[in-house]
Amino acid sequence: MIIWFVDQAATPEKETVLAHLRHIVCTLRICTDQDACVTFMTNICEAKIFLILPSDMNSFVERIRHLRQIEKIYIFDKPSNNIDQETFQLNLSTLCEQLRQDVELCEFDCIAVTATPPLTSNSDSTKQTAEFLYAQLMKELLCQFKLDENAQNILLNFCRQHYAHDNEQLSTIADFEQTYRPQKALVWLNRSCFISRMLHRAQRTREIDAIQKLAFFMKHIHIQISNVFEQTFALTQNPLIVYRGKTMLNDEFEILIKNNCRGLLSCSTFLITNVDKNVAMNFLRRRIATHADRIAILFEIHADPMKHNTMSPFISLDNIDLNDESENSRICFTLSVIFRIESVEKTDEQSMNNMWTVKLILIDDHDPHVYNLIEPLRSNDVHANPLFHLGKLLITMGDYDHAEQFYYKILADTSVLNRPHRLSLMHKGLGSILMYKGEYNKALEYLHKALEVSLSYLPSDHPDLASIYTMIGSCYSHMANYALALDNYKRAMQLMQNNIQPVDQQSIDDVHSCIIHFSELLKHQK
């Protein structure tokens, strides 16, 4: 996203600048008030902001310098008595060229990485594991996705609205509409245009609407990689070593990489690497030159074609007609491919003070660690309610806003209304999310809906109702309505005790503790 701070006056020069900036990114915002600008930037944590300011705003820079979402700040002045038109045009051209380079570097660097600790680790990795499983479940769903003949038109209509002011991208959209074929998916992934940018952003930010619109394109890429892999790499015995550069902030590097050595790592995108180590090193040098506070990471990836098949296909882009000018051999791995973090070592490099080499081993289909993590995602229940389980993983990750979007989207599906079990799950899921967000009145509304729907197909003494009563009790306790909280906890306990099936002892203990606590609380209130 580009944010340009400029005065409100409309001038021909202002429109010229806007036209140039729209060719670089589609998301462009004009700011005229400092306080409003700070508030806006603070609230969009997922964005990467390229901020353009006039030269007289040093105090403003000090106010916003700490914001991690700011990628870079540029100084650019509009024409004035001190700046003639020729100098203005030269400055604008210089600004736009630098922006193009910086945006390209940023997009290449912004691959979403998830990781899980090794099996022997005792660390609390619930959130990390949920992030890892979310990416893998998205991949599982993509493989099952049924191609809709109208999917391409839906995507292109959306993109035309999104790029309504960018004639260059509108022309590219028209080209896509006329020439796209499934066997050309990798060509379009490799092309810096509307669809590749949209894909990279959607995978990084978990935008479910965008991912659904792009699903046909992602599946075409995966199929193309799998087919070419079977025809080429699967027949060779030569091990492969490729490289990819990435930068991270120190805390992210410690949590995701160093603390998970011997664990698993996955990139939730189609990962493009290079057989030439110097290409990755040159990227890191350019990135660190303007982001000295970041850790430079060189991923050294070892892949043995003889050990991998359906789960981890990869191909050489040399075998694809990409019509680009790249002279380096690049290898593209499929979506959310999984590696083992073999080693993490500090590297001496003169141009970078803080560089690490991370050795990754591409796992095979029979890896027991991966099997234990992934196999539950292939259960009948997950396949029957995939979006519900994606929402549950998002809740575990603490990403309540995206989880809420998932459940609202499912409730908008009319087929769910005729399936009370699924409908109850959705209401219960929304109740859980709204409780986490502190919206207790709204949470109660959905939890009571979940109870009402459940009672339409379950007897009133069914043990499956216990979890709903427990959540209602918890909601009332947060609202300081302790009498109703106690009533619901007692009802939950009664259902648990009447259950002839094994019940999680921790759940019983938790509810029992709540009953004792609120009984004592109400006794003292009297």
matplotlib code that plots the C-alpha trace (Angstrom):
import matplotlib.pyplot as plt

x = [0.0, 1.2, 0.1, 0.8, 0.6, -0.4, -2.6, -6.3, -6.0, -6.6, -3.9, -2.9, 0.4, -1.4, -3.4, -0.2, 1.4, -1.7, -1.7, 2.0, 1.5, -1.5, 0.7, 2.9, 0.3, -3.5, -4.0, -3.3, -4.5, -4.3, -3.8, -4.2, -4.4, -1.5, -3.6, -5.9, -2.9, -1.3, -4.6, -5.1, -1.6, -1.7, -4.9, -3.7, -1.2, -1.2, -0.3, 3.1, 3.1, 5.3, 4.9, 5.4, 5.9, 6.9, 10.3, 8.9, 7.4, 10.4, 8.3, 5.7, 8.3, 9.4, 5.7, 5.4, 9.0, 8.2, 5.4, 6.5, 4.1, 6.0, 8.3, 10.0, 9.5, 10.1, 10.5, 8.7, 7.7, 5.1, 6.0, 6.5, 8.4, 11.5, 10.9, 10.3, 8.2, 11.2, 12.7, 9.3, 9.0, 12.6, 11.9, 8.6, 10.3, 13.1, 10.5, 8.4, 11.4, 12.6, 9.1, 8.9, 12.1, 11.2, 7.7, 9.2, 11.7, 9.0, 6.6, 9.4, 10.3, 6.7, 6.3, 4.3, 6.3, 4.8, 6.7, 6.2, 8.7, 10.3, 8.5, 10.9, 10.2, 8.4, 7.5, 3.9, 3.4, -0.4, -0.6, 2.3, 0.9, -2.5, -0.9, 1.0, -2.2, -4.2, -1.9, -2.0, -5.8, -6.1, -3.9, -6.0, -9.2, -7.6, -6.9, -10.6, -11.8, -14.3, -13.6, -16.5, -16.7, -17.8, -15.0, -12.7, -15.4, -16.1, -12.4, -12.0, -15.1, -13.8, -10.4, -11.9, -13.6, -10.4, -8.2, -10.8, -8.3, -5.4, -5.5, -2.4, -3.8, -7.2, -5.4, -3.6, -7.0, -8.4, -5.3, -5.8, -9.5, -8.6, -5.4, -5.5, -5.4, -4.9, -1.5, -0.4, -1.0, 2.7, 3.3, 0.8, 2.2, 5.6, 4.2, 4.2, 0.6, -2.8, -3.3, 0.1, 0.0, -3.5, -2.5, 0.6, -1.4, -4.3, -2.0, -0.2, -3.3, -5.7, -8.4, -11.0, -13.0, -9.9, -8.6, -12.0, -11.9, -8.3, -8.9, -9.2, -5.9, -4.1, -5.4, -4.3, -0.8, -0.7, -1.8, 0.7, 3.6, 2.5, 2.2, 5.6, 7.2, 6.0, 7.4, 10.8, 12.1, 10.4, 12.5, 15.9, 18.2, 20.1, 19.7, 19.0, 20.2, 18.5, 18.4, 15.9, 16.6, 14.2, 14.5, 12.7, 12.6, 14.6, 11.7, 10.0, 13.3, 13.8, 10.2, 9.8, 13.3, 15.8, 13.4, 12.1, 15.4, 14.7, 11.0, 8.9, 8.7, 6.2, 5.7, 2.0, 2.6, 4.2, 7.9, 10.2, 13.9, 17.2, 20.0, 22.4, 23.2, 24.4, 20.9, 19.6, 22.6, 22.1, 18.5, 19.5, 22.1, 19.6, 16.9, 19.2, 20.7, 17.4, 16.3, 19.4, 17.2, 16.2, 17.8, 19.1, 18.2, 19.6, 17.4, 19.5, 17.0, 17.9, 15.5, 15.9, 13.4, 13.7, 12.2, 9.2, 6.0, 2.5, 3.0, 6.0, 6.2, 8.5, 9.6, 12.2, 10.8, 13.3, 10.8, 8.0, 7.6, 7.6, 8.8, 11.0, 14.6, 15.8, 19.1, 19.1, 17.6, 14.7, 12.8, 9.2, 7.7, 4.0, 1.7, 2.6, 5.3, 6.9, 10.6, 12.5, 14.7, 18.0, 20.3, 20.4, 23.9, 25.3, 27.1, 30.0, 29.2, 30.9, 27.9, 25.4, 26.1, 23.3, 23.0, 22.0, 22.0, 19.0, 19.4, 16.0, 15.3, 12.3, 10.2, 8.8, 5.3, 5.9, 7.5, 5.9, 6.0, 4.1, 1.7, 0.7, 0.0, -1.8, -3.8, -6.5, -7.1, -8.3, -11.0, -14.6, -15.7, -13.1, -14.0, -17.7, -17.2, -13.9, -14.6, -15.7, -12.4, -10.4, -12.3, -11.4, -7.7, -8.0, -9.4, -6.5, -4.1, -5.8, -7.0, -10.5, -11.4, -10.7, -12.4, -15.5, -15.5, -15.3, -18.3, -20.4, -19.6, -20.8, -24.0, -24.7, -24.7, -28.4, -27.5, -26.3, -29.8, -31.1, -28.4, -29.0, -25.8, -23.6, -25.8, -25.4, -21.6, -21.5, -23.5, -21.3, -18.2, -19.3, -20.3, -16.8, -15.1, -17.3, -16.5, -12.7, -13.4, -15.3, -18.6, -20.6, -24.1, -23.6, -21.9, -24.9, -27.2, -25.3, -24.8, -28.6, -29.2, -26.7, -28.6, -32.0, -30.9, -29.2, -32.4, -34.3, -32.5, -31.1, -32.9, -32.5, -30.3, -27.8, -24.2, -23.2, -25.2, -22.8, -20.2, -22.8, -24.1, -20.4, -19.8, -23.1, -22.0, -18.6, -20.3, -22.6, -19.7, -17.8, -21.0, -21.0, -24.4, -23.2, -26.6, -27.2, -23.5, -23.9, -27.2, -25.6, -22.4, -24.6, -26.6, -23.3, -22.1, -25.3, -25.0, -21.4, -22.1, -24.9, -22.7, -22.0, -19.1, -15.7, -15.5, -12.4, -11.6, -10.1, -13.4, -15.2, -12.7, -12.9, -16.7, -16.6, -14.2, -16.6, -19.5, -17.6, -16.3, -19.7, -21.6, -19.2, -19.4, -23.2, -23.2, -21.1, -23.2, -26.3]
y = [0.0, 3.5, 6.4, 9.8, 12.7, 15.8, 18.9, 18.8, 21.1, 19.5, 20.3, 18.9, 17.8, 15.9, 13.9, 13.2, 11.8, 9.7, 8.2, 7.2, 5.7, 3.6, 1.8, 0.5, -0.7, -0.8, 0.2, 3.9, 6.3, 10.1, 11.5, 15.2, 15.1, 13.8, 12.4, 10.6, 9.2, 7.8, 6.2, 4.6, 3.2, 1.9, -0.1, -1.9, -4.2, -6.6, -4.0, -3.1, 0.7, 2.8, 6.3, 9.5, 12.7, 16.3, 17.4, 19.6, 16.7, 15.6, 15.7, 13.5, 10.9, 10.6, 9.9, 6.9, 5.6, 2.7, 1.2, -2.1, -2.0, 0.9, -0.5, 2.8, 6.5, 8.7, 12.5, 14.1, 17.7, 19.0, 21.9, 25.3, 28.5, 26.6, 23.6, 24.0, 21.6, 19.9, 19.1, 17.9, 15.4, 14.2, 13.8, 11.9, 9.5, 8.8, 8.3, 5.9, 3.8, 3.5, 2.5, -0.2, -1.7, -1.5, -3.0, -5.8, -6.6, -6.4, -8.7, -11.3, -11.1, -11.4, -15.2, -16.5, -19.0, -21.4, -23.9, -26.5, -27.7, -31.1, -34.1, -34.0, -30.4, -29.5, -26.0, -24.7, -24.6, -24.7, -21.4, -22.3, -25.8, -24.3, -21.9, -24.8, -27.0, -24.1, -23.9, -27.6, -27.8, -25.0, -27.2, -30.3, -28.3, -26.9, -30.5, -31.3, -28.1, -28.7, -26.4, -24.0, -23.0, -19.5, -19.1, -17.2, -14.7, -14.0, -13.3, -11.1, -9.0, -8.5, -7.5, -5.0, -3.2, -3.4, -1.9, 0.4, 3.3, 1.4, 1.1, -1.0, -3.7, -3.6, -4.3, -7.3, -8.5, -8.5, -10.4, -13.0, -13.4, -14.1, -16.2, -18.0, -21.8, -24.2, -25.3, -21.6, -21.1, -21.0, -18.4, -16.1, -16.9, -15.8, -12.6, -9.5, -8.5, -8.4, -12.1, -12.9, -9.9, -10.8, -14.4, -13.4, -11.0, -13.4, -16.2, -13.8, -12.2, -15.2, -13.2, -16.0, -14.2, -13.6, -17.2, -18.6, -16.4, -17.6, -21.3, -22.4, -20.6, -22.2, -25.6, -25.2, -24.3, -27.3, -29.7, -28.3, -28.7, -32.2, -33.3, -31.8, -33.3, -36.8, -36.4, -34.9, -34.8, -38.0, -39.9, -38.5, -39.7, -36.4, -34.6, -30.9, -28.0, -24.6, -21.3, -18.7, -15.5, -14.0, -11.4, -11.4, -9.3, -10.8, -11.9, -13.6, -15.4, -16.6, -18.0, -19.5, -20.6, -20.9, -22.4, -24.9, -26.5, -30.1, -29.2, -28.6, -25.5, -24.7, -21.7, -21.2, -20.2, -21.5, -21.2, -20.1, -20.8, -20.6, -23.1, -20.1, -19.1, -15.7, -14.7, -15.3, -13.5, -10.5, -10.2, -10.3, -7.6, -5.3, -5.9, -5.5, -2.3, -0.5, -2.8, -3.1, -4.0, -7.3, -10.8, -12.0, -15.7, -17.9, -21.0, -23.8, -26.4, -30.0, -32.0, -35.6, -36.5, -40.2, -39.7, -37.5, -37.9, -36.7, -34.4, -32.4, -32.0, -29.3, -28.3, -26.4, -23.2, -23.7, -26.3, -23.8, -21.2, -18.1, -15.6, -13.9, -12.8, -14.7, -16.5, -18.4, -21.8, -21.5, -24.3, -23.9, -25.9, -26.5, -24.8, -25.3, -27.8, -29.1, -29.0, -30.2, -27.5, -29.5, -26.7, -23.0, -21.5, -18.0, -17.0, -14.6, -12.1, -8.7, -6.9, -8.3, -8.2, -10.6, -13.4, -17.0, -20.1, -22.4, -25.8, -27.3, -30.9, -31.6, -34.3, -37.4, -38.6, -41.2, -38.9, -39.9, -36.4, -35.1, -38.0, -37.5, -33.8, -34.1, -37.3, -35.9, -33.3, -36.1, -37.3, -37.5, -34.8, -32.3, -33.1, -32.6, -29.3, -27.9, -24.2, -24.8, -26.5, -23.7, -21.3, -23.4, -23.2, -19.5, -19.2, -21.2, -18.9, -15.9, -14.6, -13.9, -11.4, -13.9, -16.7, -14.5, -13.9, -17.7, -18.4, -15.5, -16.8, -20.3, -19.0, -17.1, -20.5, -21.5, -25.2, -24.9, -23.9, -27.3, -29.1, -28.4, -30.1, -27.8, -24.8, -25.4, -25.7, -22.3, -20.6, -22.1, -21.1, -17.5, -17.5, -18.6, -15.9, -13.1, -14.2, -14.0, -10.5, -9.4, -9.0, -11.0, -9.9, -10.8, -14.1, -15.0, -14.5, -17.0, -19.5, -19.5, -20.0, -23.0, -24.5, -23.9, -25.6, -28.5, -29.1, -29.5, -32.8, -33.8, -34.8, -32.3, -34.7, -35.3, -35.0, -33.0, -30.0, -29.8, -27.7, -25.2, -24.8, -24.4, -21.6, -19.9, -20.1, -18.6, -15.8, -14.9, -15.0, -12.4, -10.3, -10.6, -12.4, -15.1, -16.7, -17.6, -18.6, -21.1, -22.4, -23.2, -24.7, -27.0, -28.1, -28.8, -30.9, -32.9, -33.8, -34.7, -37.0, -38.7, -39.4, -43.1, -42.4, -41.3, -37.6, -35.4, -35.3, -31.8, -30.5, -32.0, -30.5, -27.1, -27.0, -28.3, -25.6, -22.9, -24.3, -24.2, -20.7, -19.1, -20.9, -19.3, -16.0, -15.9, -17.1, -14.1, -11.7, -12.8]
z = [0.0, -0.9, 1.4, 0.1, 2.6, 0.6, 1.0, -0.1, -3.1, -6.4, -9.0, -12.4, -10.8, -8.1, -10.6, -12.5, -9.4, -8.6, -12.1, -11.8, -8.4, -9.4, -12.0, -9.1, -6.6, -6.7, -3.0, -2.8, 0.0, 0.2, 3.7, 4.6, 8.4, 10.6, 13.4, 11.1, 9.1, 12.3, 13.4, 9.9, 9.8, 13.3, 12.6, 9.4, 10.9, 8.0, 5.3, 4.0, 3.8, 1.5, 2.9, 0.8, 2.7, 2.0, 3.3, 6.1, 8.2, 10.4, 13.6, 12.0, 11.0, 14.7, 15.6, 13.2, 13.0, 15.4, 13.3, 11.9, 9.0, 7.4, 4.8, 3.7, 3.9, 0.8, 0.6, -2.3, -2.8, -5.2, -7.6, -5.8, -6.4, -5.5, -7.7, -11.5, -13.6, -15.2, -11.8, -10.5, -13.4, -12.8, -9.1, -9.9, -12.3, -9.7, -7.0, -9.1, -10.2, -6.6, -5.5, -8.2, -7.0, -3.3, -3.9, -5.9, -3.1, -0.5, -2.4, -2.9, 0.8, 2.1, 2.0, 4.9, 6.9, 9.5, 11.7, 14.4, 16.9, 16.8, 18.4, 21.4, 22.2, 25.5, 24.4, 24.2, 20.5, 20.2, 18.2, 15.9, 15.2, 14.4, 11.9, 10.3, 10.1, 8.7, 5.7, 5.2, 5.5, 2.9, 0.6, 1.3, 0.4, -2.7, -4.0, -3.5, -5.0, -7.8, -10.7, -11.6, -15.2, -14.0, -11.5, -13.9, -14.7, -11.0, -10.4, -13.4, -12.6, -9.1, -10.4, -12.9, -10.1, -8.0, -10.8, -12.2, -12.3, -13.7, -17.5, -17.6, -15.3, -17.0, -20.3, -18.6, -17.2, -20.8, -22.0, -19.2, -20.2, -23.8, -23.5, -20.1, -20.2, -17.2, -18.7, -18.7, -14.9, -14.1, -16.7, -15.0, -11.5, -12.8, -14.3, -12.1, -12.6, -11.0, -10.4, -9.0, -6.6, -5.5, -4.8, -2.8, -0.7, -0.1, 1.1, 3.4, 4.9, 4.9, 3.0, 2.5, -0.2, -2.3, -1.8, -2.9, -6.1, -6.8, -6.0, -9.6, -10.5, -7.5, -8.4, -12.0, -10.7, -8.4, -11.1, -13.6, -11.1, -10.2, -13.8, -14.9, -11.8, -12.7, -16.2, -15.2, -11.6, -10.6, -13.2, -12.1, -9.3, -8.8, -5.5, -5.7, -3.7, -4.2, -2.3, -1.3, 0.7, 3.3, 6.0, 9.4, 12.5, 15.4, 17.5, 14.5, 13.7, 17.2, 17.5, 14.0, 13.1, 16.0, 18.5, 16.0, 14.8, 13.8, 13.6, 10.4, 8.3, 5.5, 3.2, 2.5, -1.1, -4.3, -3.3, -6.1, -5.4, -7.4, -8.0, -8.0, -4.4, -5.5, -6.7, -3.1, -1.6, -3.9, -2.9, 0.8, 0.3, -1.4, 1.3, 4.2, 2.7, 3.6, 6.5, 8.7, 11.7, 10.1, 10.1, 6.8, 6.2, 3.5, 3.1, 1.7, 0.5, -0.2, -2.3, -3.3, -6.1, -5.4, -1.9, -2.8, -4.8, -4.2, -1.3, -2.4, -6.2, -7.6, -11.1, -13.0, -14.5, -17.3, -18.6, -18.8, -21.5, -19.3, -21.9, -19.3, -19.4, -16.4, -17.0, -13.7, -13.2, -10.8, -9.0, -8.0, -5.2, -4.9, -2.3, 1.4, 0.8, 4.0, 5.0, 8.1, 9.7, 9.7, 11.1, 11.9, 11.7, 12.0, 8.8, 8.4, 5.6, 5.4, 3.9, 6.5, 10.2, 11.2, 8.6, 9.2, 7.0, 7.5, 6.0, 5.0, 4.0, 1.8, 3.6, 2.0, 2.0, 4.8, 7.4, 10.8, 12.2, 9.2, 9.2, 12.8, 12.2, 8.8, 9.0, 11.4, 8.7, 6.4, 8.6, 7.4, 9.9, 8.6, 5.0, 5.8, 7.6, 6.3, 6.8, 10.3, 11.1, 9.4, 11.7, 14.7, 13.7, 13.3, 16.8, 18.2, 16.3, 17.9, 14.5, 15.6, 12.9, 10.0, 12.0, 12.3, 8.6, 8.0, 10.1, 8.7, 5.2, 6.1, 7.6, 4.3, 2.6, 2.3, 2.3, 5.9, 7.1, 6.2, 8.2, 11.9, 13.1, 10.9, 11.7, 15.4, 15.0, 13.2, 15.9, 18.5, 16.7, 16.4, 20.0, 20.9, 18.7, 20.1, 23.6, 22.8, 21.4, 24.6, 22.8, 25.4, 24.5, 20.9, 21.9, 24.1, 21.1, 19.0, 21.8, 22.6, 18.8, 18.9, 21.9, 20.2, 17.0, 18.8, 20.8, 17.5, 16.8, 20.1, 23.4, 26.2, 28.2, 25.4, 26.5, 23.4, 24.9, 27.8, 25.9, 24.9, 28.5, 29.6, 27.1, 28.1, 31.7, 30.9, 29.0, 31.9, 34.3, 32.2, 32.4, 36.2, 36.1, 38.5, 39.2, 35.5, 35.1, 38.0, 36.6, 33.2, 34.8, 36.9, 33.8, 32.0, 34.9, 35.0, 31.3, 31.7, 34.7, 32.8, 29.8, 29.4, 27.0, 28.4, 29.1, 29.2, 32.9, 32.5, 31.3, 34.3, 36.7, 35.1, 35.3, 38.9, 39.9, 38.3, 40.3, 43.6, 42.8, 41.8, 44.6, 47.1, 45.4, 45.5, 49.1, 50.2, 48.1, 50.2]

ax = plt.figure().add_subplot(projection="3d")
ax.plot(x, y, z, "-o")
ax.set_aspect("equal")
plt.show()
